[in-house]
Amino acid sequence: MDNIVNIVFITDKTYILPTKIALRSLVKHISDEYMYKIYVIFDGEEDISFQKLMGEDIPSNVTIEQIYPNINLNFISQEHLYVSKSALLKFELPNIFSYLDKILYIDGDVLIKGDLGELYEIDLEDYYLAAVKDMGTYDGDHLEKLGISDYFNSGVMLLNLKKIREDNKIPQLYEYKKHQTDTRFMDQDAFNVVLGQNVKYLSCKYNFIPTFLSDFSENQIASFYGVDKSELKSCYIYHLAGHEKPWNDPTVHLFSEWFAYLEYGMDMAICLENYFRKSIHQQYCDNQDRIADVTYCKSLIEQEKVQQQSDNNARMLDVDYLKELNKILNDREAALESKEATLETKLFEMSQHINETNNQIRYIHERRFGFRLKKLIKRVFGRK
């Protein structure tokens, strides 16, 4: 049938609850015009039936099939803060669904608020996939490091399985991942580097990330995606991306709408336990921060004491140095005064000696002159 919409989720035991909520929100907004074939790929050995978990909520035009892939991902060593290796099963979708030409992949941490038949019918032409740009990655140098100019979020992708198989892109995805050094994104960088040159970009209504509202203004977001800011409030898929999720933090965006899909009983108990654990963990972290602050303040006080002692020692050294310098100057001044007195004495003695010498010279001149005078008179007057 041409009106079949093929949708796939990937989950593991840590994402059972959010995936169930995503499915409930999806089913609530389906159209009677389509048949929805929903596949849930479960990475694990737990005997979980999403068909049973959904219960009577499944309409007649919806089927849910669970797939347990026998794929070993242990050769990938990188770990991520809050995304498991199960996300790498996205690489295998063209092989797992070898009988399909395209499929709509959706992360489990979403809230769906519109029928997805319109999204599925988008013509992929010769593109590898259709996706929405990830505005958060454009703020920084991440794209420059990857050597690409555009970047999409891999949480919602309309995949051209046929073309990806034909161009043998799956080995390239794994090869990139094995040598990836930046581990902030489990699968997203690989998809962007390997398939990013051939992507059809979609309106943000098909994958809007509410946490952007904490980092950017509505005008900035609307301008980036080329939409009216009123459209941000009527998106089809809200992607609750980031570390904080509505099942472990009741303060996140769209919490009340997500919480409304919970069933009383086990669902509620799981969330309340998560909230309690987060609260206890937060209190512990706060106490650790306080202890760290006190320790830091003590450290600052000790540093100040050490600095003051060092300054005092420096001042004492300066006083001693000045005293020593003053003594040296006084000694030099006394030595100069002594040399000056000695010099004056020698000058006086030299002056006396010069005067005596002059007197002797004068006496000798006078005697010589008198002797010559007497000799002249004797010669003139003939006296003896």
Secondary structure, 3 states (H helix, E strand, C coil): CCCEEEEEEEECHHHHHHHHHHHHHHHHCCCCCCEEEEEEEECCCCCCCHHHHHHHHCCCCEEEEEECCCCCCCCCCCCCCCCCHHHHHHHHHHHHCCCCCEEEEECCCEEECCCCHHHHCCCCCCCCEEEEECHHHHCCCHHHHHCCCCCEEEEEEEEEHHHHHHCCCHHHHHHHHHCCCCCCCCCHHHHHHHHHHHEEECCHHHCECCCHHHHCCHHHHHHHHCCCHHHHHCCCEEECCCCCCCCCCCCCCCHHHHHCCCCCCHHHHHHHHHHHHHHHHHHHHHHHHHHHHHHHHHHHHHHHHHHHHHHHHHHHHHHHHHHHHHHHHHHHHHHHHHHHHHHHHHHHHHHHHHHHHHHHHHHHHHHHHHHHHHHHHHHHHCCC
